[in-house]
Amino acid sequence: MGSATTVQAGDLEVRISNPDRIYFPDLGLTKLDLVNYYLAVGDGIVRALRERPCMLHRFPSGLAGEKVHQKRVPNGAPPWLETVRVTFPRYHRHADELCVTKLADVIWAVQMSTVEFHPWNSRRADTEKPDEWRIDLDPMPDCTYDRVRRVAAVAREVLDDLGITGYPKTSGGRGLHIYVRIKPEWEFGEVRRAALAFAREVERRAPDDVTTTWWRKDRDPAKLFVDYNQNARDHTIASAYSVRGVAAGTVSTPIEWSEIPDADPHDFTIKTVPDRFTRLGDLHATIDDTAYDLTTLLEWAERDGLETPPED
């Protein structure tokens, strides 16, 4: 356990301590296996995290041990590591969070026992203006994956009507996420209001499958919740290509729209995604090509009398 090795991450070398420590006991995968996974999908994970404040979900003893949610980069980080300062006015605090600009930043985080990467939906140029709208198709406990697939098709239909291209990915769990690049012209509250208007339209078109009910206790447990609140300030979800801290080693994986009817999210794991990435490349490679406007969605919100939803 006291051994160490060095890996090449782009132009930099990163020292990996305890490379043989078991991180995924059910799969027999080690810390070094996790490092090699992130090296294999390097372009994709860096694109997903680039310039964003990033919270780290760390497992210092592997999945069998305690999970740590870490916002602040610790003292002693290498001089080449970049950070971005974000404030938390409610608590009169701030944090210098990891700001990935290169692959070595990711591998350093894995060396620090990070398994999951949870970035903000804004970038350091202006952390208060999101440039990413996140559509979280969140199944309730009794919701089937067939229902998730049906709702994804409806969500795409609404996006098409808006003239917007969405980029789907598995959540690494039972749901799906769809990401949209937006112009960084609105604050978090307005982005959430637009997201609520979108969710209500999906609910109108699929009332038997979808709920937008705010309180969890009031939702139908067999329906899918379109979680607009994932666009709230400082709310984060696992990035594209992030491994999830679960025994199966699933990965939040970009997929084609055409794959959704047949793809099983459990097929996308730390073991299978590297080969897929080699074959297909990053399916989100063009996500930054076009930034979309939220004006129509905000007009829908005005039409429907929707206020900015409260944060949970």
Buried (B, 14 or more C-beta within 10 A) or exposed (E): EEEEBEBEBBEBEBEBBBBEBBBBEEBEBBBBBBBBBBBBBBBBBBBBBBBBBBBBBBBEEBBEEEEEEBBBBEEEBEEEBBBBEBEEEEEEEEBBBBBBBBBBBBBBBBBBBBBBBBBBBBBBEEBEBBBBBBBBBBBBEEBEBEBBBBBBEBBBBBBEEBEBBBBBBBBBBBBBBBBBBBBBBBBBBBBBBBBBBBBBBBBEBBEEBBBBEBEEEEBBEBBBBBBBBBBBBBBBBBBBBBBBBBEBBBBBBBBEBEEBEEBEBBEBBBBBBBEBBEEEEBBBBEBEEEBBBBEBBBEBBEEEEBEBBEEE
